[in-house]
Amino acid sequence: MEQATSTLDLIERIKRGDRDAFTPLFEKYRPRLAVLIHYRMGPRLQSALEVDDILQETFLRAYRQFDHFAYRSPGSFFRWLSSIAEHVLADAARYQGRDKRDAGARVPLRSESHPSGLEPVDTKTPSRLLTEREAVLRLLKKLDTLPEQYRQAIILAKVEGLTTQEMAEKLGKSREATALLLHRALRQFRQVQEATQSQ
């Protein structure tokens, strides 16, 4: 029988004690979260840390705090991961340049000496990981060509998964103005994609 892989199914498997469901659950959200983290890091953190460092710490914290998560609706798990990533970024900014790390707070990854540890998120082959990272980098490069407001609209809608009304509240615009902004942003993004495909 094929294992269920929807977000809710994976969450229910974890709640029933299936620790192996963490890896596919986190992998589902890795690319979207990588894009979000990239744009929230800022130049100072980007010069000191990799997106993957923040991702790994976010997933470790999510693993430790999983009992506090309650599935409410589609998108709630990504919003929860995003809020954890925000805290990781704040901590990274606060502790940047300091060598002190609380090693005792780290969750050991699964190994021969720690068979009950967390399965590492990067259990894919190096070539698959490289392909995934290259795809994220290509997406970031395309997003970087857009004006800031267009990029922000796409990230809010397509990465964070906000509704038009939620976007309007966050941007301080009317629902109609937000819908028009998103429409224009997506149209320009498609033009960028077409231009890069024709090269």
Secondary structure, DSSP 8 states (H G I E B T S, - for coil): -----SHHHHHHHHHTT-GGGHHHHHHHHHHHHHHHHHHHHHHHHHHH--HHHHHHHHHHHHHHTGGG----STTHHHHHHHHHHHHHHHHHHHHTT-----GGGS--B--SS-TTSB--S--S-HHHHHHHHHHHHHHHHHHHTS-HHHHHHHIIIIIS---HHHHHHHHT--HHHHHHHHHHHHHHHHHHHHHHH--
